[in-house]
């Protein structure tokens, strides 16, 4: 054998995959699916019967969980689809900066400063109004496939 040392550069994170495979026939409405490399929430599923020699096909209509765009895909029901790992975490809002970034308090007591305010106008105005009134606000952050976005708001009451 050789006495050379082998050095490997790791380019990945802790090995946690952003998606997991699931058979297309088992994905239901309100589930999640990856269409065109975007994490989506399924709003409609229809299954077509097999032809003489074919597979049954699933027709998915889904909405991108971050942009709100409608996407469609048709997959044979016996094939695997990618399903994103979708996590929802609540953080307390500490501050809103002038450039549109928020400062959030994590469970461990640290701060998270890399999130922008949401693009949804009603949610944006609720966050800004509540913050300006001095209320204690808890924001829900949805994360999937390396993306994060504020998706909800809870009012805990005045400070």
N, C-alpha and C positions, 0 to 999 in steps of 0.2 A: 504494500500500500504506500501511499505518499505521506510525507511528514508536513505537507503544507497546511497552513491554517486557512480555514474558509471563513470569510466575513460576509454576512448577509445584512443588507440594509432593509429594515422593515418600513414599508411605505403605508401600511394599513393601520387602523386603530386596533382596539383590543380584540379584533376578530368578530365582533358583533355585526351581523349582517343587517343591512338597512331593510331587507325584505325577506320573506320566507315563501316557499312554494305551497300552493294549495290547489287542489283539483278544481277546475272551472265549474263543474257541475255542482259543487258544494258551496259556492259563494252565493250568498243571499242578499236581498235588498237591505240597505243600511250597513252592509259590510264594507270593507275597503279593498281596493284593487289598484294595481299600477297599470296605467294606460299611457303610452308614449312617454315613458319615464317620469310620469307625474303621479303622486299619490292622490287617489280619488275615493270619494264615497259613492257607493252604488245607489242609484235612485230607481233603477228599473232593470229587471232581468227577464228575458224571455228565452225559452228553449224551443228549438225547432226539432222536429222528428227526423230520424235518420232517413236517408234516401235508400236506394237499392243496395249500394255498396258503401255508404258513407257513415260518418260519425254524426251523433246529435250535436247541434251547435248551440252555444249560449251567446245571446246578444246582450251586451252590457251597455247601459246608459249610465254615466257617472259624472259627478261634478268634482273638479279639482278642489281639494280642501284648502288650498292657499289662494288661488286666483279666482275661484268661482266659475271657471270656464267649463262648459259641457263637453264631454268627450265620449266617444263610442268605440266599442271593440267587439269583434265576433271571434270566438275561440271554440274549438271542438271541446265538448264537455268532458272528455276523458283526458285532456291535456292539462298541464299545470300552468297556473298563472302566478305572477308575483303578487304578494300581498304585503303592503308596507307595515312596519311596526309603527303604530301611531300612539304617542304618549301625550297625556294632558297633565300639566303641572300648574299648581297655583302659586303665585308669588305676590307679596305685598308691594304696592307701588310706593316708591320713596320720592322720586323726582322725575320731572319731564324737562329735558334740555331744549334750548332754542333750535337746535338742528334736527329735532324730531326723534331723538332717541330717549328711551325711558331707563330709569335706574330702578331695579327691582331687588327686593330682599329675599334671599333664598332661605330654605329650611335650616341650613347650617349656620346662618347668620352672616354669610358673605353677601356681596352684591353682584348683580348680573347687569352689565351695562351695554350689551351688544345687540339689543333688540330695538327696532324702530316702532313707532306708533303704527297702529293698523291703518290700512288704506280704506276700510269701510267707514263711510262718513258718519253714520249714526253712532257706531261704537266709538269712533274718534271723538265726537262731540261729548258723549257721555263721560269718557275718561277725562277729557280736559275740564269740563264743567265740574265734575265731582272733585277733581284735584284742586281746582281753583277755590271751591267752597270749603276746602280743608277736610274733606271726608277721608276716612280710612278705606282705601280701595284694594281689593284683591283681584288681580287679573289672571285669567286662565291662558296658558301658553300651550299651543298645540305644536308638537314636533314630530316630523316624519322625514325620513330619507335625507337627513342633514339640514333640513330647513326648519325654522321656527317662526311662529307668528302669534300675536295676541288674538284670541278668538272669543273671549268672553270677559265679563266684568261682574264682580259682586261688591255690594256696598256693605261694609261692616258697621258703619255708623260714624259719628263725628270723632275726631281725635281726642 
